[in-house]
Amino acid sequence: AQRVTQPEKLLSVFKGAPVELKCNYSYSGSPELFWYVQYSRQRLQLLLRHISRESIKGFTADLNKGETSFHLKKPFAQEEDSAMYYCALSPTGGGNKLTFGTGTQLKVEL
Amino acid sequence: ETGVTQSPTHLIKTRGQQVTLRCSSQSGHNTVSWYQQALGQGPQFIFQYYREEENGRGNFPPRFSGLQFPNYSSELNVNALELDDSALYLCASSLRGARNTEAFFGQGTRLTVV
């Protein structure tokens, strides 16, 4: 069975500090990995996906198949990064049938 | 371009009743997925509809059923409501067949079962 684990419910950092939100997954195959974000009072939206290899809003995530991880990183946190972040996976070609983790609330303090 | 819209936004039902939730997909999208998000949890995949047929289902009992209409809008029906069905129900639409397709989420329907 596929599973996504986000070990931290809450991560609190100071503005300008580096951020790393952890995500580990289990899946027998090659999944597609995603990070979704939900800002206060807004709907869930895609932040980035591993196949795009993009940096979005300064965030990057590298898929490590050996460690089955897809950690989200940003070198310098901004106040506007405060939000709920969900890691998710979908089977390759799975058409967005997403398995989500429990989420990490990121709080960036001034 | 119209985003994903869900109705109603809030709903209170009694245990044992039936409920229907509605979702209008984003313009141009042909696939709708439904998720249940309990308090403090991530969204859980219920099922997906493509071309008016169920195209994958998560670990939910048969009393959770759905429909997709020719205009790609969708309904989620839940029969014999239980207290544990209280959750935020999310709908997401996407375009199957497109490269690197993205799922766009609605704002959700908050269902409370009493």
Interface residues (C-beta under 8 A of the other chain):
Chain A: V4 Q6 R43 L44 Q45 L46 R49 I51 S52 Y86 A88 G94 G95 N96 K97 L98 T99 F100 G101 T102 G103
Chain B: V4 T31 S33 Y35 G40 Q41 G42 P43 Q44 F45 Q48 Y50 N55 G56 G58 L90 A92 S94 R96 N100 T101 E102 A103 F104 F105 G106 Q107 G108
